[in-house]
Amino acid sequence: MPTERYVLSDKIIEDKSSIQSQYNKLEINRETYLARARDCAKLTIPTLFPDTGESEATEYKTPYQSIGARGVMNLASKLMLALFPPHSPFFRLSVDDLVYKQIQGDPQQKTIIEDGLQKIEKAVMDNLEVTNDRVAVYECLKQLLVSGNCLLRLTDKGLRVYRLNNYVIKRDPQGSVLKIIIKESLSPATLPDKIRKAVLENKEEDYDKDKDLDLYTCIIREPKRYSVMQECNKKIILQSEYKLDQLPYIALRFNRVDGMDYGRSHCEAYLGDLKSLEGLTRAILEGSSASAKMLFLLSPSGVTRASTLAKAPNGAIVEGNSGDVTVLQANKFADFRVAFETMNRIEQRLLFAFLLNASVQ
């Protein structure tokens, strides 16, 4: 178990060494990955990765095509079933064969050990269902497919998912985590009284109770442990230590690139096809809407009157000259045909890339 203790610094930490300043420095390297993630989200599921400053009242633009959204949700579901199959454990506990050789004199002992391991497997699966970790894992898989990066935290209440815009990370050339800094909002009411008074500098009456504080959590790797510190309003409020194999934070990447701190997403590999399909779908939809509009043109020098045609019911006999009336047509069928065939070819490639049922052999 980690050793945690609430602490208070005697004075406000200098800006050059505060966790907030470290976060601001590391987020510069993250901007390019955030931009790619937002581009992929706009063509798949926009709510997965909103732009900066958006809130609950934000209206997201719906893509003109649904292949991206269907592909992300389908592939995330397939990965979910592969990782956590229903009604069966996704892992198997077993004992090394060398141990069984040592207990050959008691065959019943092997059965007792296997029964005990099966009970442990069942207990883990029951806990997984109670904590609703499947929901968190499914959200994590969608984040990995769209942004390529996601951070998980193991808590007593289950898994917690952090999107890429909520944390920064630093890795060594081999990909091992050196530093993680998480930024999240915190309500002052959730802090202990002593910590809350120190963070607010004994000015609780002047502080807006509905206003949240920024909480920074810094995880740093040391030779034999991970040290974790939390900072709020430039004051260290919590310190803890974890062994190297017991860190409750898991930084995931979908596609690993050597020498880079962040990973690449699956959607990024097919971003060109997604953009092309979006543009062609929009062009065909808007062109089809324009072509579907029916207008009758009447010659100004003809004998047929517009009011006569407008008021005549279906099948009526009216006086007029058919040469005076023409129907306005776009005559863009050939152009639409080329765009439609190109769109179909792109769609088939995306169906294959996202393992949709239409393309699975």
N, C-alpha and C positions, 0 to 999 in steps of 0.2 A: 504494500500500500504506500502511496506517496505521502511525503511529509509536507503538510500545508500549515501555514500560519499567517495570520493577518499582521501586517507591520505598517508602520507609518514613518516616513522620512521626516527628519527634523526640520527640513526646509524644502521649498519647491526645487525640484531637480532642474539643473540648468538645461536650457533648450538644446544645447549641442549634444547632450547625452540622454535626453528623454526618449522614451519609446515612440512617442508621437513623431518626433523629428526623424527617427530611424525609418518609421513607416513612410513618411513623406518622401524620403530619399529613395527607398526601394520601389515605390509605386511608379516611378518614372520608367523603369524597365518593363513594367506590366502594361503600359498603355497600348502598345502594339497588339498584344494578345487580347485586351479588352475590345479593341476596335474590330478585330476579326471575329470575336465571339458575338458582338452585336450584329455584324453583317450576316453571320450564319443564323442568328435568332430571327432576324427580320424576314428571312426566307423560309423559316420552318415554324417555330412557335415563338412569337415575339415576347410573350410574357416570361419566358425562361431567362432572358437577359435584357432587362429594360435599360434605357439610357439613363445617364446621371440626372437626378432631379425629378424623376417621374414619381408619381404617387398613386394612391388608390383611385383618384379621379381621372387618371390618364386614359385616353382612348387610343388603343393600339391599332395600327393599320393592319388590316387583314391581307395576307398575300393573295395574289390572283390565282395561284395554284396551291393544291393541298398535298402534293407529292412529298414535299419536305416535311410537313407535320406528320403525315402518315408514316413516312420512313423512320423518323426519329422515334415515334411511339412504338412502332412495330419492332424495330431493332432493340429498343430498350426492354420491351416485353420478352423478346427471345433471350436476351442476355439475363434477364431476371429469372426466367424459367431454368436456364442453364446453371445459374449460381445457386438459386434457392428452389429446387423442385418441390412441388406441393406433396404433402403427405409422406415425405421421406427426408431424411437428413442429407444435407449437402456435403457431409464429411463422414469419415469412418475412423473410429478409434480402434487400434489394434496393438498387440504386444509383439515385440520382436521374436523371431523364431528361436533365437538363442535362449530367451527366457523360458520358452516352452520346453526346450531340451533339458533345462535344469529341473523341471517339475514333472518329468516323465513318470516318475514313480507314483504320482497321484493323478490319474486321468481326470478325476472329478474336479481338480483344481482349475484345469483349463476351462471347463464349463462355467465355473463360478466367476472367473475373470471375464469371460465374454459376456455373461449376463450383467455384470457390473458396468462394463463399458457401454452396453446398449442402454442401460438406465441413464448414464451420463449423456449419451446422444439425445435421448428423449427429453431430458431436462433442459438441454440447450435449445432444442426446437420449441419446447413449450414456452420458454422465456422469450424466444424470438417472436412468437405469435402474440404474447401478452404486451410486449413493448412496441409493437407495430413498427419494427425495424424494416419490414418489407417496403413500407411507404417511403421511408428515408432512402433506402437503397435504390428504389425506382427513380426517385428524384435525382439522386446522385448519378445514375446512369444517363439520364437525359442531359444533365449538365456536362458530363464527360463527352457525350456525342456532339454537343453543340459548341462548347467552349474548350474542351480538351483537358480541363483542370477542375478539381473539386477537392474540398477538405472535409474529412469526417472527424467527428469527436465522439468518443465513447463516454457516455455518462450513465449514472444509475437509472435514469429514466428512459434510456435508449440512445439511438444515434442522433446526432445533430449534423446538419449539412450546411456548409459555408460555400457560397458562390465565389467565383474568382475575384469579383469586385469587393469582397469583404476581407481579403487577406493578401499578403505578399510573402514570398518565399525566396530563400537563397540556398542553392545546392552547390556541392563540390563537383569537379569534372566527372566523377563516377556516378553522380545522381543522388548521393546521400544528402539528407536534409541537414543543413547547418543552422538555419534560422527561419522561424515562421513568426509573423506578426499579424494578429487578427484584430480587426476594427469592428466593433459592434456597439449598439446603443444599450444603455442601462438606465433603469429608473432609480432615482435616489432612494425611493422607499424600500428597495430590496437590499440595501446595504445595512450592516449593523450600525447602531446609533453612534458609536465612537468614530467609525470610519466615515459615516455620512457627515458628521459635524466637521471633521477635519477636511474632507474633500470640498465641502461648501464653505469652509473657512468661517464656521459659526454664523453664517448669514442665511439660514434657512428661511427666515421670514421674508427676505428680499428675493428669494429664488422662486421661479415659476414651477409649481409642483407638476405641471403637465409637460415640462421640458425635460427631455432625456439627456443624459451625459454620454460622452464618447468613452468607451472602455477599450483599452489596448492590452492585448495579451501577447507577450513575447516568449517564444520557446527557443532556447539557444542550446546547441549541442556542445557538451564538454567532453573531455577524454573518457570519463567513465559514467556519465549521467547526462540527463537533460534538466536544465533549470528553467522554471516557468515563473514569470513575473507579470503582474497585472497593474496597469497604471490608469488612473482616472484623475482628470484635472491636474496632470503633471505631478501626481503623488502616487508612489508605490503603495498599493493597498493589500497585495497578496503575493506570497512567495511559496514555491513548492519545488520539489525535486522528484524525478522519476529515473528509474533504471533504464538502460538503453533499450531493453526489450519490453518495457512496460509503458511506453508513452501512449496516452489515450488519443493522440492526434495522428491521423493517417492522411498524408498528402498524396492524392491520386493523379495520374496522368493517363490519357487514353493512348496517345502515340508519343513515345519517349524519343527525344532528340539529344544525343550526347553533347554535353557542354552547355546545355540550356537549362535555365531554372524552371521553365514552364513547358507543358506539353502541347501537342497539336491535336485538333479535334478530327473526328471522322467527317463531319460536314465540310470542313475546310478543304479536304481533298477533292470534294465534288462541288466546290463553290462556283466554279465556272459553269457547270451544267445547271445548277440551281438558278443562277442569274440569267442564263440564256432562256431557260424554261419560263421564268417569271416574265421576261420581256416579251417573248413570243405569245404567251397566254394572254397577256394584257393587250397586245396588238390585235390578236384575233378576236378577243372579246369586244373591244371597242369598235373594231371594224364590222363585226357581225351586228352589233347594235345599230350602227349607222346604216348598214345594208338592209336591216329589217324595217327601217322606216319607209313607208309607202307614200309617195307624192305623185299626184296627177298634174301634168302640165297642160294648160289650155292655150291654144293659139289666140293671141289678142285680136287677130283679124278674121277669125273663124266665125261661123254661124252658130256654133254650139255655145250655150250659156253655162257658166259655172254653177249658178243657182239651180238650174235644171238638174244637173248631175248630182249636186249635193243633196237635194231633196228627194230624188227618185228612189223608191224602195227597190229591193232586190227583185229582178225579173220584170221591172216596169218597162214600158215602151215609151220612149221619148224621141223628140225630133233633134237631129244633130248630124254632124259629119265625123266619122271615126278618125279622119285625118287631122282633125283639130285637137285630138286628145292623145297624149303620150304619157308613159310612166317613167319617172326618173329612176335610173338604175346606176349603181356604182361601177358595175362591170369589172370587179376586182376578184372574180372567182379564181382565176389562174394564180394571182399573187397569193391569195389566201391558201390555195392548195399547196404551194411550195412551203409556206410558213407552217401549215398544219403537218405536213410530212416531216419537216425538220423537228417540230415539237414532239411528234410521236417517237422519233429516234432518240431524242434526248430523254424522254420519259421512260423508255425501255431501259436505257442505261442506268437511270436512277432507281428504277424498280429492282434491277439486279444488284445495285450497290447497297440498297437498304433491305435486301432479302424479303421483299414483299411477295405475297403468295402468287401473284400473277407471273412472277419471273422465276419461281423456284421449280426446278425440274425434279 
